[in-house]
Amino acid sequence: MKPFINVKTEKPEIKEASQIQGFDINLNDENLGRIDRLVDHYEQNILRQVDKEYNIKTTRSDRLADNIAKFGGSWTFIIVFGVFLIFWMIWNSLPFTKGLHFDEQPFILLNLCLSFLAAFQAPIIMMSQNRQAKRDKHESVVDFAINYKAEEEIDDMQHHLHRIESEVAQIKELLLELRTQEK
């Protein structure tokens, strides 16, 4: 329901509004859905372009670092590596595998392997994070541009609304003057 003001009685009348009129577009459900699809398509194109640019600018070693960081920061890595560590310790601790032990307690070789892994994994993850930060910065610049354009359009609409509001106030004053002159 949308209220309309009856000019003769100045009382709001409730009339059924089947469509809301906007900037030369009937904003019914079909058109709102179409607008949503267009905005989604536009955002996907921007993200696709950012992905394309990222793929062009990244080298093979960069992608390898990203994949290592992706795997190194996953539950799969934690579970697989945890199982590997437990197997290592059990294998080198059980008495019936005594002849096959390759790292007796206190597991010095295991400590060396863990230190080696940490020494190489940390810089690789940092390289990947730095590249991701650059990509995020680029995406934020695109988001800023879109938001800035939207803000300009909102300011323009507000300006038009204020102008319309002042014109309606002037018309109302004229109608009141006419009414008082008729009496």
ZIRA-V657989 format. One record per run of one state. SS is the DSSP state (A for helix, B for strand, O for the rest). FROM is the first residue (numbers start at 1). LEN is the number of residues. If there is no record, write none. Layout:
# ZIRA-V657989
ss=SS from=FROM len=LEN
ss=SS from=FROM len=LEN
This chain:
# ZIRA-V657989
ss=O from=1 len=1
ss=B from=2 len=4
ss=O from=6 len=6
ss=B from=12 len=4
ss=O from=16 len=5
ss=B from=21 len=2
ss=O from=23 len=2
ss=B from=25 len=2
ss=O from=27 len=2
ss=A from=29 len=29
ss=O from=58 len=2
ss=A from=60 len=13
ss=O from=73 len=2
ss=A from=75 len=17
ss=O from=92 len=3
ss=A from=95 len=6
ss=O from=101 len=7
ss=A from=108 len=75
ss=O from=183 len=1
